[in-house]
């Protein structure tokens, strides 16, 4: 019986890929026309740059207590009020008020957005009203100093809502580093 010599499928496939590779390595042609705008739409106008933000603030918390029937006093939480003089009634209805805490010192920051809820049960909540921002926690999380460094300083940002909402936000407002870069903030 006469044997037929067929090319193995692996050799055939390898040769096909080699030919396609060689064809694709040719000179580049002229650029094609620009495609249509994507689902997000065309780039909008630059922002107004009217973000209001505070310096890193030293904040002290006060005990929130209740008087019990047996005459004892029980601490149920801790609170503080931060002055925000530019937080007007008009801004409260259309601005985003963000508060951040730097749990480490300024030379090695660890910044968390508020409200904060830890697995341990620690929480810090935020409430904004005309010219004030109130923080409430189940622990005394005020600013402390140790070895000449300050820990647990707070900063607020008021981001006015000058333009109606778009489908996608250009920045993750819960990520302080992203907000800092986006707004060009200096520490």
C-alpha positions, -999 to +999 in steps of 0.1 A: +000+000+000+013+034-009+017+059+019+004+094+015+024+122+031+001+147+045+012+179+063+004+176+100-023+199+113+001+215+137+026+223+110-002+237+088-015+259+116+020+272+124+026+281+088-008+299+086+000+319+117+035+328+103+020+340+070-006+361+089+021+376+111+042+385+081+013+402+064+004+422+095+039+436+098+037+458+068+039+496+067+013+516+085-012+534+064-027+568+069-049+574+100-086+570+094-113+595+102-122+601+139-150+579+151-182+590+166-184+601+203-187+573+228-216+567+251-204+593+276-205+621+250-181+649+242-158+664+268-175+691+288-164+725+298-137+729+325-150+733+360-154+766+377-127+758+403-149+770+431-144+741+454-142+753+490-119+734+513-104+738+548-069+734+560-063+703+581-080+711+613-074+701+650-107+689+663-117+680+698-147+658+706-170+663+736-188+635+754-225+631+746-240+620+780-274+611+795-284+612+831-298+579+843-326+574+868-301+561+894-282+594+893-253+581+872-242+597+839-236+575+809-216+585+778-234+574+747-211+589+721-188+618+712-195+648+690-179+680+676-189+709+655-166+723+628-172+759+616-177+761+579-186+798+573-190+794+535-215+766+538-247+785+529-282+773+527-280+776+489-249+753+489-266+728+512-293+722+485-269+717+456-233+710+469-215+679+480-200+683+515-172+658+520-151+654+552-119+634+555-097+623+585-060+619+584-054+592+610-017+595+607+006+625+609+011+650+580+044+635+569+029+600+563-008+606+558-035+579+560-067+596+548-102+581+551-134+596+538-163+601+563-187+587+572-164+559+585-175+525+596-148+500+608-151+463+612-143+469+649-175+489+653-159+523+653-179+548+633-178+585+626-209+601+610-213+635+593-241+660+593-239+694+575-261+724+581-257+761+575-222+772+583-215+740+604-205+704+600-211+681+629-193+648+634-206+621+658-187+590+669-189+562+694-153+569+705-133+601+712-115+604+678-103+640+683-069+653+672-041+641+694-004+651+696+024+627+703+062+632+699+056+666+683+032+652+656-005+656+653-028+627+645-065+625+635-068+659+618-099+667+597-105+685+565-138+694+547-146+701+511-176+718+497-181+710+460-207+732+445-231+716+420-229+741+392-238+717+364-265+690+361-254+655+365-237+634+338-237+597+334-202+591+348-181+610+375-145+618+365-134+612+401-141+588+429-150+613+457-144+586+484-107+583+474-089+613+490-058+609+468-079+609+436-098+640+448-066+658+457-051+652+423-084+660+405-088+694+423-051+702+425-051+705+463-019+711+483-015+696+518 
